[in-house]
């Protein structure tokens, strides 16, 4: 199955191959002329695969180590603080922010770490 971007790029290359002008291709496919120029350039520099497909994107380096992620999970598995019935994602994040190495910990990071391990505290 192809994504829409790949199909659009293939259509651009087909139109270019037919000898149509960039202006006409842009109007017919309802895309910007610069997009057509970029696709043509990618084709000339790297061939068909380069023109049709995106490069794989490098992942951002992990902000928290496996040990720190384990600490997030471990906290979620303990009894909640006094006065609370359960741990929430926000409560975990706020509790850990006070510890060294977790100063910039966000709610979303906690959610993703727990999701990766199929743990589901309340939002």
Biopython code that builds the backbone (N, CA, C, O; Angstrom):
import numpy as np
from Bio.PDB.StructureBuilder import StructureBuilder

atoms = [
    (1, "UNK", "N", (0.843, -1.180, 0.000)),
    (1, "UNK", "CA", (0.000, 0.000, 0.000)),
    (1, "UNK", "C", (0.889, 1.244, 0.000)),
    (1, "UNK", "O", (1.849, 1.324, 0.766)),
    (2, "UNK", "N", (0.583, 2.167, -0.818)),
    (2, "UNK", "CA", (1.356, 3.400, -0.952)),
    (2, "UNK", "C", (0.661, 4.538, -0.225)),
    (2, "UNK", "O", (-0.567, 4.578, -0.137)),
    (3, "UNK", "N", (1.460, 5.460, 0.296)),
    (3, "UNK", "CA", (0.828, 6.611, 0.930)),
    (3, "UNK", "C", (0.595, 7.705, -0.113)),
    (3, "UNK", "O", (1.155, 7.658, -1.208)),
    (4, "UNK", "N", (-0.215, 8.665, 0.230)),
    (4, "UNK", "CA", (-0.622, 9.715, -0.710)),
    (4, "UNK", "C", (0.570, 10.513, -1.232)),
    (4, "UNK", "O", (0.575, 10.933, -2.389)),
    (5, "UNK", "N", (1.561, 10.720, -0.403)),
    (5, "UNK", "CA", (2.728, 11.491, -0.814)),
    (5, "UNK", "C", (3.483, 10.768, -1.936)),
    (5, "UNK", "O", (3.918, 11.396, -2.901)),
    (6, "UNK", "N", (3.634, 9.453, -1.803)),
    (6, "UNK", "CA", (4.327, 8.675, -2.833)),
    (6, "UNK", "C", (3.551, 8.695, -4.150)),
    (6, "UNK", "O", (4.140, 8.810, -5.226)),
    (7, "UNK", "N", (2.244, 8.583, -4.056)),
    (7, "UNK", "CA", (1.400, 8.603, -5.263)),
    (7, "UNK", "C", (1.493, 9.959, -5.954)),
    (7, "UNK", "O", (1.601, 10.030, -7.178)),
    (8, "UNK", "N", (1.452, 11.028, -5.171)),
    (8, "UNK", "CA", (1.556, 12.367, -5.740)),
    (8, "UNK", "C", (2.906, 12.547, -6.431)),
    (8, "UNK", "O", (2.977, 13.108, -7.524)),
    (9, "UNK", "N", (3.964, 12.076, -5.800)),
    (9, "UNK", "CA", (5.292, 12.205, -6.396)),
    (9, "UNK", "C", (5.388, 11.415, -7.702)),
    (9, "UNK", "O", (5.980, 11.879, -8.677)),
    (10, "UNK", "N", (4.804, 10.224, -7.711)),
    (10, "UNK", "CA", (4.806, 9.417, -8.936)),
    (10, "UNK", "C", (4.044, 10.138, -10.044)),
    (10, "UNK", "O", (4.479, 10.143, -11.195)),
    (11, "UNK", "N", (2.922, 10.739, -9.706)),
    (11, "UNK", "CA", (2.147, 11.491, -10.698)),
    (11, "UNK", "C", (2.948, 12.677, -11.241)),
    (11, "UNK", "O", (2.893, 12.972, -12.435)),
    (12, "UNK", "N", (3.682, 13.345, -10.374)),
    (12, "UNK", "CA", (4.524, 14.454, -10.824)),
    (12, "UNK", "C", (5.552, 13.942, -11.827)),
    (12, "UNK", "O", (5.731, 14.527, -12.895)),
    (13, "UNK", "N", (6.224, 12.848, -11.479)),
    (13, "UNK", "CA", (7.248, 12.316, -12.385)),
    (13, "UNK", "C", (6.649, 11.874, -13.720)),
    (13, "UNK", "O", (7.273, 12.046, -14.768)),
    (14, "UNK", "N", (5.449, 11.309, -13.685)),
    (14, "UNK", "CA", (4.785, 10.921, -14.937)),
    (14, "UNK", "C", (4.495, 12.142, -15.806)),
    (14, "UNK", "O", (4.693, 12.114, -17.020)),
    (15, "UNK", "N", (4.028, 13.203, -15.175)),
    (15, "UNK", "CA", (3.706, 14.427, -15.913)),
    (15, "UNK", "C", (4.980, 15.085, -16.475)),
    (15, "UNK", "O", (4.990, 15.581, -17.602)),
    (16, "UNK", "N", (6.033, 15.077, -15.680)),
    (16, "UNK", "CA", (7.310, 15.626, -16.132)),
    (16, "UNK", "C", (7.811, 14.816, -17.324)),
    (16, "UNK", "O", (8.292, 15.375, -18.309)),
    (17, "UNK", "N", (7.694, 13.500, -17.222)),
    (17, "UNK", "CA", (8.146, 12.615, -18.304)),
    (17, "UNK", "C", (7.375, 12.871, -19.603)),
    (17, "UNK", "O", (7.917, 12.697, -20.694)),
    (18, "UNK", "N", (6.118, 13.282, -19.481)),
    (18, "UNK", "CA", (5.312, 13.594, -20.667)),
    (18, "UNK", "C", (5.726, 14.921, -21.282)),
    (18, "UNK", "O", (5.272, 15.268, -22.372)),
    (19, "UNK", "N", (6.582, 15.665, -20.593)),
    (19, "UNK", "CA", (7.067, 16.924, -21.126)),
    (19, "UNK", "C", (6.215, 18.129, -20.762)),
    (19, "UNK", "O", (6.388, 19.201, -21.341)),
    (20, "UNK", "N", (5.299, 17.975, -19.815)),
    (20, "UNK", "CA", (4.459, 19.104, -19.402)),
    (20, "UNK", "C", (5.288, 20.134, -18.638)),
    (20, "UNK", "O", (6.270, 19.790, -17.980)),
    (21, "UNK", "N", (4.891, 21.364, -18.730)),
    (21, "UNK", "CA", (5.569, 22.448, -18.024)),
    (21, "UNK", "C", (5.183, 22.401, -16.548)),
    (21, "UNK", "O", (4.091, 21.966, -16.180)),
    (22, "UNK", "N", (6.112, 22.863, -15.718)),
    (22, "UNK", "CA", (5.900, 22.859, -14.271)),
    (22, "UNK", "C", (4.607, 23.593, -13.913)),
    (22, "UNK", "O", (3.845, 23.125, -13.068)),
    (23, "UNK", "N", (4.361, 24.718, -14.537)),
    (23, "UNK", "CA", (3.156, 25.499, -14.248)),
    (23, "UNK", "C", (1.900, 24.664, -14.490)),
    (23, "UNK", "O", (0.977, 24.688, -13.675)),
    (24, "UNK", "N", (1.857, 23.931, -15.594)),
    (24, "UNK", "CA", (0.685, 23.114, -15.919)),
    (24, "UNK", "C", (0.523, 21.932, -14.971)),
    (24, "UNK", "O", (-0.591, 21.575, -14.587)),
    (25, "UNK", "N", (1.652, 21.333, -14.601)),
    (25, "UNK", "CA", (1.599, 20.217, -13.646)),
    (25, "UNK", "C", (1.067, 20.712, -12.305)),
    (25, "UNK", "O", (0.216, 20.072, -11.687)),
    (26, "UNK", "N", (1.575, 21.855, -11.865)),
    (26, "UNK", "CA", (1.147, 22.428, -10.583)),
    (26, "UNK", "C", (-0.343, 22.702, -10.568)),
    (26, "UNK", "O", (-1.021, 22.412, -9.583)),
    (27, "UNK", "N", (-0.853, 23.254, -11.647)),
    (27, "UNK", "CA", (-2.287, 23.548, -11.728)),
    (27, "UNK", "C", (-3.105, 22.254, -11.776)),
    (27, "UNK", "O", (-4.127, 22.133, -11.102)),
    (28, "UNK", "N", (-2.652, 21.302, -12.569)),
    (28, "UNK", "CA", (-3.389, 20.051, -12.721)),
    (28, "UNK", "C", (-3.429, 19.211, -11.456)),
    (28, "UNK", "O", (-4.449, 18.599, -11.141)),
    (29, "UNK", "N", (-2.316, 19.182, -10.733)),
    (29, "UNK", "CA", (-2.245, 18.372, -9.509)),
    (29, "UNK", "C", (-2.533, 19.182, -8.247)),
    (29, "UNK", "O", (-2.584, 18.639, -7.144)),
    (30, "UNK", "N", (-2.718, 20.478, -8.426)),
    (30, "UNK", "CA", (-3.003, 21.390, -7.314)),
    (30, "UNK", "C", (-1.925, 21.326, -6.232)),
    (30, "UNK", "O", (-2.208, 21.166, -5.045)),
    (31, "UNK", "N", (-0.684, 21.458, -6.691)),
    (31, "UNK", "CA", (0.449, 21.525, -5.776)),
    (31, "UNK", "C", (1.328, 22.701, -6.185)),
    (31, "UNK", "O", (1.195, 23.233, -7.287)),
    (32, "UNK", "N", (2.201, 23.090, -5.316)),
    (32, "UNK", "CA", (3.074, 24.241, -5.564)),
    (32, "UNK", "C", (4.181, 23.866, -6.546)),
    (32, "UNK", "O", (4.644, 22.726, -6.573)),
    (33, "UNK", "N", (4.589, 24.825, -7.335)),
    (33, "UNK", "CA", (5.656, 24.600, -8.317)),
    (33, "UNK", "C", (6.970, 24.187, -7.655)),
    (33, "UNK", "O", (7.729, 23.392, -8.209)),
    (34, "UNK", "N", (7.228, 24.729, -6.473)),
    (34, "UNK", "CA", (8.466, 24.355, -5.769)),
    (34, "UNK", "C", (8.476, 22.874, -5.407)),
    (34, "UNK", "O", (9.531, 22.239, -5.392)),
    (35, "UNK", "N", (7.313, 22.335, -5.119)),
    (35, "UNK", "CA", (7.214, 20.904, -4.810)),
    (35, "UNK", "C", (7.644, 20.086, -6.012)),
    (35, "UNK", "O", (8.367, 19.099, -5.871)),
    (36, "UNK", "N", (7.207, 20.486, -7.183)),
    (36, "UNK", "CA", (7.565, 19.783, -8.410)),
    (36, "UNK", "C", (9.069, 19.889, -8.649)),
    (36, "UNK", "O", (9.710, 18.908, -9.025)),
    (37, "UNK", "N", (9.621, 21.058, -8.434)),
    (37, "UNK", "CA", (11.063, 21.255, -8.617)),
    (37, "UNK", "C", (11.868, 20.353, -7.662)),
    (37, "UNK", "O", (12.882, 19.770, -8.047)),
    (38, "UNK", "N", (11.400, 20.256, -6.429)),
    (38, "UNK", "CA", (12.100, 19.417, -5.448)),
    (38, "UNK", "C", (12.046, 17.945, -5.840)),
    (38, "UNK", "O", (13.037, 17.228, -5.705)),
    (39, "UNK", "N", (10.898, 17.497, -6.323)),
    (39, "UNK", "CA", (10.764, 16.098, -6.744)),
    (39, "UNK", "C", (11.679, 15.818, -7.932)),
    (39, "UNK", "O", (12.355, 14.791, -7.975)),
    (40, "UNK", "N", (11.695, 16.733, -8.890)),
    (40, "UNK", "CA", (12.588, 16.575, -10.053)),
    (40, "UNK", "C", (14.050, 16.525, -9.611)),
    (40, "UNK", "O", (14.820, 15.696, -10.097)),
    (41, "UNK", "N", (14.429, 17.407, -8.693)),
    (41, "UNK", "CA", (15.803, 17.453, -8.205)),
    (41, "UNK", "C", (16.168, 16.146, -7.503)),
    (41, "UNK", "O", (17.250, 15.599, -7.717)),
    (42, "UNK", "N", (15.268, 15.658, -6.675)),
    (42, "UNK", "CA", (15.514, 14.397, -5.973)),
    (42, "UNK", "C", (15.684, 13.256, -6.974)),
    (42, "UNK", "O", (16.527, 12.379, -6.787)),
    (43, "UNK", "N", (14.881, 13.272, -8.037)),
    (43, "UNK", "CA", (14.988, 12.237, -9.064)),
    (43, "UNK", "C", (16.345, 12.305, -9.774)),
    (43, "UNK", "O", (16.999, 11.283, -9.981)),
    (44, "UNK", "N", (16.749, 13.498, -10.137)),
    (44, "UNK", "CA", (18.009, 13.664, -10.846)),
    (44, "UNK", "C", (19.212, 13.310, -9.974)),
    (44, "UNK", "O", (20.209, 12.782, -10.466)),
    (45, "UNK", "N", (19.114, 13.601, -8.691)),
    (45, "UNK", "CA", (20.237, 13.340, -7.791)),
    (45, "UNK", "C", (20.317, 11.892, -7.322)),
    (45, "UNK", "O", (21.405, 11.360, -7.102)),
    (46, "UNK", "N", (19.149, 11.260, -7.170)),
    (46, "UNK", "CA", (19.187, 9.930, -6.550)),
    (46, "UNK", "C", (18.332, 8.870, -7.196)),
    (46, "UNK", "O", (18.240, 7.759, -6.675)),
    (47, "UNK", "N", (17.704, 9.175, -8.311)),
    (47, "UNK", "CA", (16.903, 8.167, -8.991)),
    (47, "UNK", "C", (15.480, 8.079, -8.474)),
    (47, "UNK", "O", (15.034, 8.909, -7.682)),
    (48, "UNK", "N", (14.779, 7.059, -8.938)),
    (48, "UNK", "CA", (13.352, 6.904, -8.658)),
    (48, "UNK", "C", (13.058, 6.720, -7.171)),
    (48, "UNK", "O", (12.170, 7.380, -6.632)),
    (49, "UNK", "N", (13.789, 5.835, -6.509)),
    (49, "UNK", "CA", (13.526, 5.607, -5.081)),
    (49, "UNK", "C", (13.696, 6.889, -4.277)),
    (49, "UNK", "O", (12.896, 7.184, -3.390)),
    (50, "UNK", "N", (14.725, 7.636, -4.587)),
    (50, "UNK", "CA", (14.969, 8.893, -3.866)),
    (50, "UNK", "C", (13.849, 9.893, -4.103)),
    (50, "UNK", "O", (13.480, 10.648, -3.203)),
    (51, "UNK", "N", (13.306, 9.895, -5.324)),
    (51, "UNK", "CA", (12.243, 10.842, -5.659)),
    (51, "UNK", "C", (10.919, 10.461, -4.997)),
    (51, "UNK", "O", (10.161, 11.334, -4.575)),
    (52, "UNK", "N", (10.643, 9.177, -4.907)),
    (52, "UNK", "CA", (9.331, 8.733, -4.411)),
    (52, "UNK", "C", (9.246, 8.617, -2.894)),
    (52, "UNK", "O", (8.214, 8.932, -2.302)),
    (53, "UNK", "N", (10.317, 8.169, -2.273)),
    (53, "UNK", "CA", (10.245, 7.821, -0.854)),
    (53, "UNK", "C", (11.020, 8.798, 0.011)),
    (53, "UNK", "O", (12.045, 9.340, -0.401)),
    (54, "UNK", "N", (10.513, 9.012, 1.220)),
    (54, "UNK", "CA", (11.209, 9.839, 2.198)),
    (54, "UNK", "C", (12.373, 9.057, 2.782)),
    (54, "UNK", "O", (12.321, 7.831, 2.879)),
    (55, "UNK", "N", (13.407, 9.759, 3.165)),
    (55, "UNK", "CA", (14.498, 9.125, 3.904)),
    (55, "UNK", "C", (13.975, 8.744, 5.272)),
    (55, "UNK", "O", (13.089, 9.408, 5.810)),
    (56, "UNK", "N", (14.519, 7.678, 5.839)),
    (56, "UNK", "CA", (14.118, 7.346, 7.196)),
    (56, "UNK", "C", (14.635, 8.449, 8.104)),
    (56, "UNK", "O", (15.737, 8.963, 7.915)),
    (57, "UNK", "N", (13.846, 8.794, 9.064)),
    (57, "UNK", "CA", (14.212, 9.885, 9.962)),
    (57, "UNK", "C", (14.898, 9.336, 11.195)),
    (57, "UNK", "O", (14.460, 8.346, 11.781)),
    (58, "UNK", "N", (15.952, 9.977, 11.569)),
    (58, "UNK", "CA", (16.668, 9.501, 12.748)),
    (58, "UNK", "C", (15.840, 9.807, 13.985)),
    (58, "UNK", "O", (15.188, 10.846, 14.084)),
    (59, "UNK", "N", (15.884, 8.894, 14.902)),
    (59, "UNK", "CA", (15.139, 9.083, 16.147)),
    (59, "UNK", "C", (15.904, 10.023, 17.060)),
    (59, "UNK", "O", (17.134, 10.075, 17.052)),
    (60, "UNK", "N", (15.152, 10.751, 17.832)),
    (60, "UNK", "CA", (15.801, 11.602, 18.830)),
    (60, "UNK", "C", (16.437, 10.702, 19.880)),
    (60, "UNK", "O", (15.900, 9.642, 20.199)),
    (61, "UNK", "N", (17.565, 11.114, 20.411)),
    (61, "UNK", "CA", (18.174, 10.302, 21.473)),
    (61, "UNK", "C", (17.254, 10.270, 22.688)),
    (61, "UNK", "O", (16.516, 11.217, 22.958)),
    (62, "UNK", "N", (17.317, 9.162, 23.408)),
    (62, "UNK", "CA", (16.491, 9.043, 24.600)),
    (62, "UNK", "C", (16.904, 10.088, 25.626)),
    (62, "UNK", "O", (18.091, 10.300, 25.874)),
    (63, "UNK", "N", (15.920, 10.726, 26.210)),
    (63, "UNK", "CA", (16.199, 11.740, 27.213)),
    (63, "UNK", "C", (16.443, 11.098, 28.577)),
    (63, "UNK", "O", (17.217, 11.605, 29.389)),
    (64, "UNK", "N", (15.763, 9.968, 28.812)),
    (64, "UNK", "CA", (15.876, 9.284, 30.092)),
    (64, "UNK", "C", (16.416, 7.881, 29.870)),
    (64, "UNK", "O", (16.032, 7.193, 28.924)),
    (65, "UNK", "N", (17.305, 7.473, 30.751)),
    (65, "UNK", "CA", (17.940, 6.160, 30.636)),
    (65, "UNK", "C", (16.930, 5.059, 30.977)),
    (65, "UNK", "O", (15.840, 5.324, 31.483)),
    (66, "UNK", "N", (17.325, 3.830, 30.686)),
    (66, "UNK", "CA", (16.473, 2.687, 31.045)),
    (66, "UNK", "C", (16.270, 2.645, 32.558)),
    (66, "UNK", "O", (15.187, 2.306, 33.036)),
    (67, "UNK", "N", (17.298, 2.984, 33.296)),
    (67, "UNK", "CA", (17.200, 2.997, 34.761)),
    (67, "UNK", "C", (16.167, 4.033, 35.222)),
    (67, "UNK", "O", (15.364, 3.765, 36.116)),
    (68, "UNK", "N", (16.199, 5.213, 34.602)),
    (68, "UNK", "CA", (15.231, 6.254, 34.975)),
    (68, "UNK", "C", (13.810, 5.835, 34.578)),
    (68, "UNK", "O", (12.863, 6.065, 35.330)),
    (69, "UNK", "N", (13.662, 5.224, 33.408)),
    (69, "UNK", "CA", (12.343, 4.740, 33.005)),
    (69, "UNK", "C", (11.846, 3.677, 33.971)),
    (69, "UNK", "O", (10.662, 3.637, 34.303)),
    (70, "UNK", "N", (12.755, 2.811, 34.423)),
    (70, "UNK", "CA", (12.379, 1.784, 35.406)),
    (70, "UNK", "C", (11.923, 2.435, 36.707)),
    (70, "UNK", "O", (11.031, 1.927, 37.387)),
    (71, "UNK", "N", (12.539, 3.556, 37.044)),
    (71, "UNK", "CA", (12.148, 4.277, 38.258)),
    (71, "UNK", "C", (10.733, 4.852, 38.123)),
    (71, "UNK", "O", (9.971, 4.863, 39.089)),
    (72, "UNK", "N", (10.391, 5.324, 36.935)),
    (72, "UNK", "CA", (9.033, 5.821, 36.677)),
    (72, "UNK", "C", (8.028, 4.686, 36.845)),
    (72, "UNK", "O", (6.995, 4.847, 37.495)),
    (73, "UNK", "N", (8.342, 3.552, 36.257)),
    (73, "UNK", "CA", (7.452, 2.384, 36.341)),
    (73, "UNK", "C", (7.342, 1.906, 37.788)),
    (73, "UNK", "O", (6.250, 1.604, 38.269)),
    (74, "UNK", "N", (8.479, 1.841, 38.474)),
    (74, "UNK", "CA", (8.479, 1.382, 39.862)),
    (74, "UNK", "C", (7.600, 2.276, 40.733)),
    (74, "UNK", "O", (6.851, 1.786, 41.578)),
    (75, "UNK", "N", (7.693, 3.577, 40.526)),
    (75, "UNK", "CA", (6.865, 4.494, 41.315)),
    (75, "UNK", "C", (5.386, 4.249, 41.037)),
    (75, "UNK", "O", (4.569, 4.267, 41.958)),
    (76, "UNK", "N", (5.042, 4.022, 39.783)),
    (76, "UNK", "CA", (3.644, 3.785, 39.421)),
    (76, "UNK", "C", (3.105, 2.501, 40.049)),
    (76, "UNK", "O", (1.897, 2.347, 40.230)),
    (77, "UNK", "N", (4.006, 1.590, 40.377)),
    (77, "UNK", "CA", (3.592, 0.298, 40.946)),
    (77, "UNK", "C", (3.551, 0.309, 42.479)),
    (77, "UNK", "O", (3.181, -0.694, 43.090)),
    (78, "UNK", "N", (3.922, 1.415, 43.095)),
    (78, "UNK", "CA", (3.886, 1.501, 44.553)),
    (78, "UNK", "C", (2.527, 2.027, 44.998)),
    (78, "UNK", "O", (1.692, 2.425, 44.185)),
    (79, "UNK", "N", (2.333, 2.016, 46.304)),
    (79, "UNK", "CA", (1.113, 2.619, 46.851)),
    (79, "UNK", "C", (1.197, 4.128, 46.660)),
    (79, "UNK", "O", (2.274, 4.706, 46.805)),
    (80, "UNK", "N", (0.088, 4.771, 46.341)),
    (80, "UNK", "CA", (0.098, 6.226, 46.144)),
    (80, "UNK", "C", (0.340, 6.953, 47.459)),
    (80, "UNK", "O", (0.226, 6.360, 48.531)),
    (81, "UNK", "N", (0.671, 8.226, 47.377)),
    (81, "UNK", "CA", (0.909, 9.003, 48.608)),
    (81, "UNK", "C", (-0.347, 9.048, 49.476)),
    (81, "UNK", "O", (-1.462, 8.825, 49.006)),
    (82, "UNK", "N", (-0.135, 9.335, 50.720)),
    (82, "UNK", "CA", (-1.255, 9.418, 51.656)),
    (82, "UNK", "C", (-2.252, 10.476, 51.185)),
    (82, "UNK", "O", (-1.864, 11.566, 50.763)),
    (83, "UNK", "N", (-3.501, 10.151, 51.262)),
    (83, "UNK", "CA", (-4.545, 11.057, 50.820)),
    (83, "UNK", "C", (-4.948, 10.835, 49.366)),
    (83, "UNK", "O", (-5.881, 11.474, 48.880)),
    (84, "UNK", "N", (-4.258, 9.938, 48.671)),
    (84, "UNK", "CA", (-4.578, 9.622, 47.273)),
    (84, "UNK", "C", (-4.955, 8.150, 47.173)),
    (84, "UNK", "O", (-4.367, 7.295, 47.836)),
    (85, "UNK", "N", (-5.940, 7.873, 46.337)),
    (85, "UNK", "CA", (-6.337, 6.476, 46.136)),
    (85, "UNK", "C", (-5.453, 5.784, 45.101)),
    (85, "UNK", "O", (-5.143, 4.599, 45.223)),
    (86, "UNK", "N", (-5.057, 6.541, 44.089)),
    (86, "UNK", "CA", (-4.272, 5.965, 42.993)),
    (86, "UNK", "C", (-3.230, 6.966, 42.507)),
    (86, "UNK", "O", (-3.302, 8.162, 42.789)),
    (87, "UNK", "N", (-2.263, 6.438, 41.768)),
    (87, "UNK", "CA", (-1.318, 7.294, 41.062)),
    (87, "UNK", "C", (-1.969, 7.768, 39.769)),
    (87, "UNK", "O", (-2.618, 6.986, 39.074)),
    (88, "UNK", "N", (-1.800, 9.029, 39.449)),
    (88, "UNK", "CA", (-2.185, 9.538, 38.131)),
    (88, "UNK", "C", (-0.896, 9.885, 37.388)),
    (88, "UNK", "O", (0.171, 9.993, 37.992)),
    (89, "UNK", "N", (-1.006, 10.053, 36.113)),
    (89, "UNK", "CA", (0.176, 10.413, 35.322)),
    (89, "UNK", "C", (0.753, 11.739, 35.817)),
    (89, "UNK", "O", (1.966, 11.873, 35.979)),
    (90, "UNK", "N", (-0.121, 12.715, 36.054)),
    (90, "UNK", "CA", (0.339, 14.021, 36.546)),
    (90, "UNK", "C", (1.015, 13.903, 37.902)),
    (90, "UNK", "O", (2.031, 14.552, 38.150)),
    (91, "UNK", "N", (0.461, 13.084, 38.776)),
    (91, "UNK", "CA", (1.022, 12.919, 40.114)),
    (91, "UNK", "C", (2.408, 12.261, 40.041)),
    (91, "UNK", "O", (3.321, 12.652, 40.769)),
    (92, "UNK", "N", (2.558, 11.283, 39.178)),
    (92, "UNK", "CA", (3.874, 10.650, 39.002)),
    (92, "UNK", "C", (4.881, 11.676, 38.507)),
    (92, "UNK", "O", (5.987, 11.771, 39.041)),
    (93, "UNK", "N", (4.507, 12.444, 37.493)),
    (93, "UNK", "CA", (5.411, 13.450, 36.932)),
    (93, "UNK", "C", (5.799, 14.478, 37.992)),
    (93, "UNK", "O", (6.978, 14.799, 38.141)),
    (94, "UNK", "N", (4.833, 14.985, 38.715)),
    (94, "UNK", "CA", (5.106, 16.003, 39.728)),
    (94, "UNK", "C", (5.959, 15.448, 40.861)),
    (94, "UNK", "O", (6.825, 16.146, 41.387)),
    (95, "UNK", "N", (5.720, 14.205, 41.236)),
    (95, "UNK", "CA", (6.498, 13.587, 42.317)),
    (95, "UNK", "C", (7.964, 13.428, 41.903)),
    (95, "UNK", "O", (8.869, 13.712, 42.688)),
    (96, "UNK", "N", (8.192, 12.974, 40.675)),
    (96, "UNK", "CA", (9.562, 12.727, 40.222)),
    (96, "UNK", "C", (10.315, 13.998, 39.852)),
    (96, "UNK", "O", (11.546, 14.004, 39.860)),
    (97, "UNK", "N", (9.612, 15.061, 39.531)),
    (97, "UNK", "CA", (10.292, 16.309, 39.158)),
    (97, "UNK", "C", (11.189, 16.827, 40.270)),
    (97, "UNK", "O", (12.138, 17.566, 40.009)),
    (98, "UNK", "N", (10.901, 16.452, 41.488)),
    (98, "UNK", "CA", (11.709, 16.884, 42.618)),
    (98, "UNK", "C", (13.013, 16.120, 42.752)),
    (98, "UNK", "O", (13.869, 16.504, 43.549)),
    (99, "UNK", "N", (13.183, 15.052, 41.994)),
    (99, "UNK", "CA", (14.395, 14.233, 42.079)),
    (99, "UNK", "C", (15.420, 14.662, 41.041)),
    (99, "UNK", "O", (15.066, 15.149, 39.968)),
    (100, "UNK", "N", (16.681, 14.478, 41.368)),
    (100, "UNK", "CA", (17.764, 14.805, 40.442)),
    (100, "UNK", "C", (17.635, 13.944, 39.182)),
    (100, "UNK", "O", (17.425, 12.733, 39.257)),
    (101, "UNK", "N", (17.765, 14.589, 38.039)),
    (101, "UNK", "CA", (17.678, 13.888, 36.768)),
    (101, "UNK", "C", (16.292, 13.899, 36.154)),
    (101, "UNK", "O", (16.118, 13.541, 34.989)),
    (102, "UNK", "N", (15.302, 14.311, 36.942)),
    (102, "UNK", "CA", (13.925, 14.340, 36.456)),
    (102, "UNK", "C", (13.346, 15.761, 36.429)),
    (102, "UNK", "O", (12.132, 15.932, 36.318)),
    (103, "UNK", "N", (14.198, 16.766, 36.529)),
    (103, "UNK", "CA", (13.724, 18.149, 36.645)),
    (103, "UNK", "C", (12.832, 18.575, 35.479)),
    (103, "UNK", "O", (11.929, 19.390, 35.663)),
    (104, "UNK", "N", (13.069, 18.044, 34.303)),
    (104, "UNK", "CA", (12.282, 18.443, 33.127)),
    (104, "UNK", "C", (11.272, 17.375, 32.708)),
    (104, "UNK", "O", (10.732, 17.429, 31.603)),
    (105, "UNK", "N", (11.022, 16.419, 33.576)),
    (105, "UNK", "CA", (10.085, 15.335, 33.261)),
    (105, "UNK", "C", (8.693, 15.898, 32.987)),
    (105, "UNK", "O", (8.174, 16.711, 33.750)),
    (106, "UNK", "N", (8.106, 15.451, 31.891)),
    (106, "UNK", "CA", (6.765, 15.934, 31.542)),
    (106, "UNK", "C", (5.738, 14.828, 31.722)),
    (106, "UNK", "O", (6.069, 13.644, 31.795)),
    (107, "UNK", "N", (4.513, 15.242, 31.790)),
    (107, "UNK", "CA", (3.396, 14.313, 31.878)),
    (107, "UNK", "C", (3.407, 13.360, 30.693)),
    (107, "UNK", "O", (3.172, 12.163, 30.852)),
    (108, "UNK", "N", (3.680, 13.890, 29.502)),
    (108, "UNK", "CA", (3.672, 13.074, 28.287)),
    (108, "UNK", "C", (4.765, 12.014, 28.311)),
    (108, "UNK", "O", (4.547, 10.893, 27.853)),
    (109, "UNK", "N", (5.918, 12.348, 28.829)),
    (109, "UNK", "CA", (6.994, 11.357, 28.938)),
    (109, "UNK", "C", (6.578, 10.221, 29.856)),
    (109, "UNK", "O", (6.795, 9.051, 29.540)),
    (110, "UNK", "N", (5.984, 10.557, 30.986)),
    (110, "UNK", "CA", (5.493, 9.533, 31.908)),
    (110, "UNK", "C", (4.462, 8.653, 31.199)),
    (110, "UNK", "O", (4.513, 7.427, 31.303)),
    (111, "UNK", "N", (3.547, 9.267, 30.491)),
    (111, "UNK", "CA", (2.507, 8.512, 29.788)),
    (111, "UNK", "C", (3.118, 7.543, 28.793)),
    (111, "UNK", "O", (2.711, 6.383, 28.725)),
    (112, "UNK", "N", (4.095, 8.009, 28.017)),
    (112, "UNK", "CA", (4.720, 7.156, 26.998)),
    (112, "UNK", "C", (5.516, 6.012, 27.618)),
    (112, "UNK", "O", (5.483, 4.888, 27.117)),
    (113, "UNK", "N", (6.234, 6.295, 28.710)),
    (113, "UNK", "CA", (7.001, 5.250, 29.390)),
    (113, "UNK", "C", (6.056, 4.170, 29.907)),
    (113, "UNK", "O", (6.328, 2.980, 29.748)),
    (114, "UNK", "N", (4.965, 4.572, 30.515)),
    (114, "UNK", "CA", (4.015, 3.592, 31.052)),
    (114, "UNK", "C", (3.275, 2.863, 29.931)),
    (114, "UNK", "O", (2.998, 1.669, 30.044)),
    (115, "UNK", "N", (2.962, 3.563, 28.872)),
    (115, "UNK", "CA", (2.278, 2.940, 27.737)),
    (115, "UNK", "C", (3.153, 1.857, 27.113)),
    (115, "UNK", "O", (2.666, 0.791, 26.737)),
    (116, "UNK", "N", (4.439, 2.142, 27.009)),
    (116, "UNK", "CA", (5.373, 1.180, 26.425)),
    (116, "UNK", "C", (5.344, -0.140, 27.210)),
    (116, "UNK", "O", (5.622, -1.206, 26.659)),
    (117, "UNK", "N", (5.013, -0.055, 28.473)),
    (117, "UNK", "CA", (4.964, -1.238, 29.336)),
    (117, "UNK", "C", (3.532, -1.647, 29.657)),
    (117, "UNK", "O", (3.289, -2.441, 30.566)),
    (118, "UNK", "N", (2.600, -1.100, 28.909)),
    (118, "UNK", "CA", (1.152, -1.367, 29.025)),
    (118, "UNK", "C", (0.596, -1.146, 30.431)),
    (118, "UNK", "O", (-0.321, -1.845, 30.863)),
    (119, "UNK", "N", (1.154, -0.178, 31.128)),
    (119, "UNK", "CA", (0.607, 0.245, 32.422)),
    (119, "UNK", "C", (-0.277, 1.462, 32.157)),
    (119, "UNK", "O", (0.092, 2.344, 31.382)),
    (120, "UNK", "N", (-1.435, 1.508, 32.796)),
    (120, "UNK", "CA", (-2.365, 2.578, 32.474)),
    (120, "UNK", "C", (-2.916, 3.253, 33.733)),
    (120, "UNK", "O", (-4.036, 2.955, 34.149)),
    (121, "UNK", "N", (-2.148, 4.152, 34.341)),
    (121, "UNK", "CA", (-2.741, 4.936, 35.429)),
    (121, "UNK", "C", (-3.711, 5.955, 34.836)),
    (121, "UNK", "O", (-3.730, 6.179, 33.626)),
    (122, "UNK", "N", (-4.490, 6.549, 35.679)),
    (122, "UNK", "CA", (-5.483, 7.512, 35.214)),
    (122, "UNK", "C", (-4.828, 8.806, 34.790)),
    (122, "UNK", "O", (-3.765, 9.175, 35.290)),
    (123, "UNK", "N", (-5.476, 9.494, 33.858)),
    (123, "UNK", "CA", (-4.990, 10.811, 33.444)),
    (123, "UNK", "C", (-5.344, 11.757, 34.525)),
    (123, "UNK", "O", (-5.045, 12.947, 34.426)),
]
sb = StructureBuilder()
sb.init_structure("model")
sb.init_model(0)
sb.init_chain("A")
sb.init_seg("    ")
for serial, (resi, resn, name, xyz) in enumerate(atoms, 1):
    if name == "N":
        sb.init_residue(resn, " ", resi, " ")
    sb.init_atom(name, np.array(xyz, "f"), 0.0, 1.0, " ", f" {name:<3s}", serial, name[0])
structure = sb.get_structure()
